[in-house]
Amino acid sequence: MSIGNGGMSEKIETDLDLNEDLEAGELDSSDGNEPYDGEPHRQKTLEKDFEKEFKALKNIEEVEDTIDLDLIENILDLEETEYPRFTLAKNKARFLRMVSWYRTKEEWIEVAPLSGVTKLFKQQTKELEGIRSSKLDYEMELETGTLTPSQRSYRKDELKMCRVQEKMAVHLISKLQVKIKSGRR
């Protein structure tokens, strides 16, 4: 089967017409604002999209970093929308379980016997040492600068979890101390 010259020449003429339109800038891009100028236009669009996504991610990080745990007296008093944000789903779940556990313990303190309060005080004090040790480890790892971005993100999340847990444990320990002192009088 042979291709006739008529069909081939029509295709070449159509291609030439498109090239002339491209050179003259007569074909519009999809947004209708700029003439289509080939690959550079596509590259600019991709760069703009990337910039928008990067800014959005940066804003998310800034929102997460603006939560100053030192200014929060009791994390249990926060509304759910004000809770610290975690990037790892396991830490989000862990945080919610911790909030529930600490709330239950604070309510329990009101009716608990002195022996139970003393026992919980000792357990929490010991656990607080472990939390602070882990927190120190994460801080030191982050300072080394040898972590990959993924590892760094993971360590930051774990460090935030340690800070939150430390804050809740300290608050509970102080309530336990008050109960122990008032029970011994």
HELIX and SHEET records of a PDB file:
HELIX    1   1 ASN A    5  ALA A   24  1                                  20    
HELIX    2   2 GLU A   39  ASP A   65  1                                  27    
HELIX    3   3 LEU A   69  LEU A   71  5                                   3    
HELIX    4   4 ILE A   75  ASP A   77  5                                   3    
HELIX    5   5 GLU A   80  GLU A   82  5                                   3    
HELIX    6   6 ALA A   89  VAL A  111  1                                  23    
HELIX    7   7 LEU A  114  THR A  144  1                                  31    
HELIX    8   8 PRO A  149  ARG A  184  1                                  36    
END                                                                             
